[in-house]
Amino acid sequence: MARVGVFVCFCGANIADFVDVPTVVEEAKKIREVKFAVDYKYMCSDPGQQMIRDAIVQYRLTSIVVAACSPRMHEKTFRKALSDAGMNPYLLEVANIREHSSWVHQKDKKAATDKAGDLVRMAVAKSIANEQLHEISVPVTKRALVIGGGIAGIQAALDIADARIPVTLVERSPSIGGRMAQLDETFPTLDCSQCILTPKMVDVASHPFIELIPYSEVIELDGYVGNYKAKIRKKASYVNFKSCTGCGACWQKCPVKVPNEYNMGIDTRKAIYTPFPQAVPNKPVIDAKHCTMLLKGKCGICAKFCEKGAIDFKMTDEVIEREIGAVVVATGYDLWDATPYEEYGVGRYKDIINSLEFERMVSANGPTGGLPVRPSDGKVPKTVVFIKCVGSRDKAKGIEFCSKICCMYTAKHAILLHHKVHDSRAYIFYMDIRAAGKGYEEFVNRAQVETGAVYLRGRVSKIYQKGEKLMVRGEDGQLGQEVEVEADLVVLATAIIPDKENPALARLLGISYDKYGYLSEAHPKLRPVETAKAGIFLAGCTQAPKDIPETVAQASACAAKVCGLFAGDTIKKDPMVSTVNKDFCSGCQNCVKVCPYQAIVTEDIPLGHGAKEMRTVAKINEGVCQGCGSCVAICRSMAINLAGFTDPQIINEIVAI
Amino acid sequence: MKKVTYFPGCSAHGTSEEFDQTVKMVMKTLDVEMEEIPDWNCCGATSAHTMNESLAYALPLRNLVLAEKLSNDTMTVPCASCYQRMKFTKIHMDENPELARKINTAVVGEGQYQGRVAVKSMLQYCYEDVGIEAIKTKVTSPISGMKIACYYGCLLTRPKAITQFDSPEYPMSMDRIVEALGAKAMPFDFKTECCGASFSISDTDVVLQLSGKILEMAKESGAHAIVVACPLCQSNLDMRQPDIEKKFKVRYDLPIFYLTQLMAMAFGYPKDKMMFSKHIVPVDGALAHIGEVIEEPKKTAKGKKAVKAESEVE
């Protein structure tokens, strides 16, 4: 006879305010198999767990029901309590009376209490049919895949590789470096971005444990934690990297000019190009969309001038496969297009630029040699207006969130402007100054004191042209007055948005993303670098806007997670997997078709004992099965059962209500 | 032949009679038959909606209910204020049937509001329902040579949630119509700035400043004249122009046309039908430009090239 223990949690006020907990306990006690029932304020706390452990021994319980929050929250905690008391952890059932009752029925305490009672009855009935289950061990492929070669991907790859774990780093563009390679100097110390980044880029290229695959994209990911298989498409570069010396003769001679992405389109590059002089790898690729040889079959000048004969116009895309155990996603950010700000004349006035364009101009290796100029006439601006929160914190036009880094980089821009053009003045329109970080507040103060930048608290309502000047009309909220600034150049700190490919990538990897396209972490506070899919981790702005220190910290955290995952030779897996009763299996193979994880294969077994004739039945790979139950639902001969959710368990639950 | 319900509003029978007259001429040419709402009443602008919410809904609602008695499915309104009140009421009634029932009790004698008739400004009707191509085919004497600043004011395209037409900040519909007539629409940043509206009477100084700025920027754009589609815009910019010139010691000499006046001219109606005599700022100077050839200024070096030139010099 089953002996069930029921433990009902108050969850502070979360459950107790809307569910009458003592009544739920009394209801539980009425069930014949329940030998012990009790409530407690925080069942997940140590005293709460101790109550469970003690009761198991004292009342010789055979299964446990905890009525508390979602099993996603504390199932693991309570399973551990069972193991500690010498009980099989899978004899636990969680009745979710918080998310499923108290939180959703806050207006009707009686209904919430009744429902909580029902949920407990169901869980008790199910637990009676629970069986002892044991964790499954699966082998691990100790190689990590890092997607994206910005500072996040670089840092994660280096940290993992330093632990002597092989890393495959896949970068979409011809060079690693990402956004950080486009920056001039970095806040709050004004050290040169290139100077601190390029050594790391070189480290990546020369690290014995890093395989760098540039100009490539991940196109498929199969498998499960510890045993993923990735397909990577290497885009045709039309340059044989093995023989290319990076001499540059090809791009000097190429006659085709294309807007230069690295310089935000301010100047041009050639159709055969390396993105920037410090590129890693420092080998050119041919941009097939613009090369006249590839488009029309005419030209081929680069091939003529290449002494090594490295140009190969017949090269095609190549798909390679890698077996890996974990993935770090670090696809970075983009800038929001400010065109909806029609009152600013975005798109109509050339002298309104975004912050990355400004960054490129003041960069020593930028298109203007480090001097900010007006795109309209090339003149050096004396009065520059910076507008913060363009698109950020603006529900009506842009997006609701704060882009986090603009307050700091705008202060930096004021300082850089002052360094480059001594007799200039910056006017900064802001909503708030968010300078939370080590040395950040001091840095903003420095910008104000050192450069004389005028900080105006208020929004800009209109920008219009008057002669050569852009008239910026806004509010000085502290004076309660309208102000108008005659500007030579306007720089918009537009919102940060995730890479536009993120939703497609998320679907490919089987992870989730939010309404803006940011990839979602498993828990916003306690699991910020993991995704809901085991073995896939997030670093940098792909998860949310971040500055460089934060990005690097998160990348290192990813590396620690990957190293932890690879610490043993096998990883443990929940035993909630499907099994096939071969006697019942008719071999229809519908389960093979519906399995989203390709976990089901077929095998041939003798038709009967000792028979020579064979028949085909389904076979489940325990390591791959994720316990989703699709096969159970589709099986018309009821031959498949999912451990932990067997037919008797489910039927018991239904009968209980 | 299209048919449309017409709500003239009080100004069409007073200060903006020339708007009313030219609208009728233009619509005739465009093969649109206009059917005026019988026994229409005041739309409630601008006092009702600042004093009493229910009244502000009830006044336009009565007109909407009356409009539903006619068979047409669209109503067009020349005055921007009237248009705004009608559309505002329509949207709120359609979104909130409970409110519609409540307000309807005030005008129950006229019938039950159904939300059947679309409300469009004259500009919107010409742009969307008639269309640029149809307007172009009717142009017999193009007004080429004229440089025009199109002024939309604050109510024709704003707020976007109510008007659901064109851009709230930099609309282009009137510019396109003006270009269809052969004129050149100038880039004009102040096309949706506030003219001061009814402060014209209670606090004239505000209007002198706001409208003055609009005139200044229109002049700066190189325009010979300003085109409007709102009686209050017209009266502020036209009637107050001498005061503005006096106050700021400038000379603008910018006649303020109704869009339909220019359309009528391009459609070949004689000049004396336009009631130009009602204008304060004389129109002849601007009209004299008709037929002139506008020389396109040489395209300045593109921004990116300019930047590059600079960097090469470095």
Interface residues (C-beta under 8 A of the other chain):
Chain A: P259 G265 I266 D267 T268 E342 E343 G345 R348 K350 P367 T368 G369 L371 V373 R374 P375 S376 D377 G378 K462 Y464 Q465 K466
Chain B: S167 P168 E169 Y170 P187 D189 F190 E193 M217 E220 T300 G303 K304 A306 V307 K308 A309 E310 S311 E314
